[in-house]
Amino acid sequence: MKKIYIIHTSLVSHTELMGLFAEIIPEAKVFNIVDDSLLHDVMQNGGINENIISRMCKYFEAAANNGADLIFNQCSSVGEASDIAAKLVHVPVVKVDEAMAEKAVELGRKIAVVATVKSTMKPSCNLVRTKAEKAGKAVEVVEYLVDGALDVLMKEKNREKHNALVLEMVKKAEAECDVIVLAQGSMTVLLPELKDIKKPVLTSPRMGVEKARTMLFGGLNLNE
């Protein structure tokens, strides 16, 4: 049985991701490494620093040393730290938002990145630009920050208020861009309210887990 380690910076996506892995990669055993001080420190610092990178490297090495067949980075805010940590291990690494960024580049030239925490914006936009460069495609990335909305969801536990704040920004992005990227996995709570949005709206968790399956087995056939 394949072993997958998820590196979490909060538990906000834990239940959803565990459900997706059970559905999409049922033949794998999934383990979790959680350090919710990472996201706190990234937000306080306005991005990653040496201390955050060092901790991410240690978690990746711990997962690899325990026989991980794949390491899955759950948090966009530490995506660039995971790129550094990935170089230390001989294990496939999937970032939750990689597949989403690739799809966004495929679908449009003017790409909206909607985020609910400032520390996520830069790495998410950089990821889209990197995927566009690899695809040989010129894109314009437009930032739409709903600052504070993540705290509304995680600390106030107010999903309705969070969704109203983000939906307003999504509608603005719809009017101005070709495709909309919801930068954080936590934003999937908004999906039921997006039925009237005409532009493509992409979220990361399912696409990220599907990419993990492809990395492990080369496809999405659950009966193989």
C-alpha positions in Angstrom: 0.0 0.0 0.0 1.3 3.5 -0.9 2.0 5.9 1.9 1.1 9.6 1.4 2.0 12.3 3.9 0.1 15.6 3.9 1.9 18.6 5.3 -0.8 20.9 6.9 -0.4 24.5 8.2 -3.9 24.3 9.6 -6.8 21.8 9.9 -9.1 23.9 7.8 -8.9 21.5 4.8 -8.1 18.2 6.8 -11.6 16.7 6.6 -12.1 17.6 2.9 -8.7 16.3 1.9 -9.0 13.0 3.8 -12.3 12.5 2.0 -10.8 13.2 -1.4 -7.9 10.9 -0.8 -10.2 8.1 0.3 -12.3 8.6 -2.8 -9.6 9.2 -5.4 -6.7 7.1 -4.0 -8.4 4.5 -1.9 -5.4 2.1 -2.2 -3.1 4.6 -0.3 -2.6 5.1 3.4 -2.7 8.8 4.3 -0.8 10.3 7.2 -0.9 13.9 8.4 1.9 16.2 9.7 0.2 19.4 11.2 2.0 22.5 12.3 -0.6 25.3 12.6 2.1 27.7 13.9 3.4 27.8 10.3 0.5 29.6 8.9 0.5 32.0 11.9 4.2 32.7 11.3 3.8 33.2 7.5 0.9 35.7 8.1 2.9 37.5 10.8 6.0 37.7 8.6 4.2 38.5 5.4 5.7 35.4 3.7 8.1 32.6 4.3 11.5 33.1 6.0 14.5 30.9 6.9 12.8 29.5 10.0 9.6 28.5 8.1 11.7 26.9 5.3 13.8 25.0 7.9 10.7 23.5 9.5 9.2 22.6 6.2 12.4 20.8 5.3 12.4 18.8 8.5 8.8 17.7 7.9 9.6 16.6 4.3 12.6 14.7 5.5 10.6 13.1 8.3 7.9 12.0 5.8 10.6 10.6 3.4 12.4 8.8 6.2 9.2 7.1 7.2 8.7 5.7 3.8 6.5 8.2 2.1 5.7 7.4 -1.6 4.4 11.0 -2.1 4.4 14.2 -0.1 1.4 16.5 -0.5 1.7 20.2 0.5 -1.7 21.5 1.7 -1.0 25.2 2.0 -0.4 27.7 -0.8 1.2 30.2 1.6 4.2 27.8 2.1 4.3 26.6 -1.5 7.6 28.2 -2.2 9.1 26.7 1.0 7.8 23.3 -0.2 9.7 23.8 -3.5 12.9 24.1 -1.5 12.1 21.2 0.8 11.3 19.0 -2.2 14.9 19.2 -3.3 16.0 17.4 -0.2 14.0 14.3 -0.7 13.8 11.6 -3.3 10.0 11.5 -3.1 7.4 12.9 -5.5 5.9 16.1 -4.1 2.6 17.6 -5.1 1.4 21.1 -4.1 -2.3 21.4 -3.6 -2.6 24.3 -6.1 -0.3 23.0 -8.9 -3.0 21.4 -11.1 -5.3 24.4 -10.6 -2.6 26.8 -11.8 -1.9 24.6 -14.8 -5.6 24.5 -15.7 -6.0 28.3 -15.3 -3.2 28.9 -17.8 -4.9 26.4 -20.2 -8.2 28.2 -19.9 -7.3 31.9 -20.1 -4.9 34.7 -20.6 -6.2 37.1 -18.0 -6.3 35.1 -14.8 -7.8 36.3 -11.5 -6.3 35.1 -8.3 -8.7 35.5 -5.4 -7.2 35.0 -1.9 -8.4 35.6 1.6 -5.0 36.1 3.3 -2.2 38.3 2.0 0.5 35.8 2.5 -1.1 33.5 -0.1 -1.3 36.0 -2.9 2.4 36.2 -3.9 3.1 32.5 -4.1 -0.2 31.8 -5.8 0.4 34.4 -8.5 4.0 33.3 -8.9 2.9 29.7 -9.4 0.5 30.7 -12.2 3.2 32.7 -13.8 5.7 29.8 -13.6 3.2 27.4 -15.1 2.5 29.9 -17.9 6.2 30.3 -18.6 6.5 26.5 -18.8 3.6 26.3 -21.2 5.1 29.1 -23.3 2.0 31.3 -22.8 1.8 35.0 -22.0 -0.7 35.7 -19.3 -1.8 38.6 -17.1 -2.3 37.7 -13.4 -4.7 40.0 -11.5 -4.8 40.0 -7.7 -8.1 40.1 -5.8 -7.4 40.1 -2.0 -10.3 39.7 0.4 -8.1 40.5 3.4 -9.3 39.1 6.7 -11.9 36.7 5.3 -9.8 33.6 6.3 -10.0 34.8 10.0 -13.8 35.1 9.6 -13.9 31.5 8.5 -11.4 30.0 10.9 -11.6 32.1 14.0 -15.2 33.5 13.9 -16.5 30.2 12.3 -18.8 32.4 10.2 -19.1 30.7 6.8 -21.9 32.9 5.6 -20.0 36.1 6.2 -16.8 34.6 4.6 -18.8 33.6 1.6 -20.4 36.9 1.1 -17.1 38.7 1.3 -15.4 36.4 -1.2 -18.4 36.2 -3.5 -18.4 40.0 -4.0 -14.7 39.8 -5.1 -15.4 36.8 -7.4 -18.1 38.8 -9.1 -15.7 41.7 -9.7 -13.1 39.2 -11.1 -15.7 37.7 -13.3 -16.3 41.0 -15.0 -12.6 41.6 -15.6 -10.9 38.3 -16.3 -11.1 35.0 -18.3 -10.8 32.6 -15.5 -10.9 32.8 -11.7 -8.5 30.9 -9.3 -9.6 30.5 -5.7 -6.1 30.5 -4.1 -6.9 28.6 -0.9 -8.4 25.2 -0.4 -10.6 26.6 2.4 -12.5 28.6 -0.3 -14.3 25.5 -1.5 -17.0 26.4 1.1 -18.0 29.0 -1.5 -18.7 26.5 -4.3 -22.5 26.1 -3.7 -22.9 29.9 -4.2 -21.0 30.1 -7.6 -23.7 28.6 -9.8 -24.5 32.0 -11.4 -20.8 32.8 -12.2 -20.3 32.4 -15.9 -16.5 32.4 -16.0 -14.6 29.2 -15.0 -13.9 29.2 -11.3 -11.1 26.8 -10.2 -10.5 25.4 -6.7 -7.5 23.3 -5.7 -8.3 20.3 -3.4 -9.8 17.9 -5.8 -7.5 18.8 -8.7 -4.5 18.5 -6.3 -5.5 15.0 -5.2 -6.1 13.9 -8.8 -2.6 15.1 -9.7 -1.3 13.1 -6.7 -2.9 10.0 -8.1 -1.4 10.7 -11.5 2.0 11.0 -9.9 1.6 7.7 -8.1 -0.2 5.6 -10.7 -0.2 7.5 -13.9 -4.0 7.9 -14.2 -7.3 8.3 -12.5 -8.7 4.8 -13.1 -9.9 3.7 -9.7 -10.3 0.1 -10.8 -6.7 -0.5 -11.8 
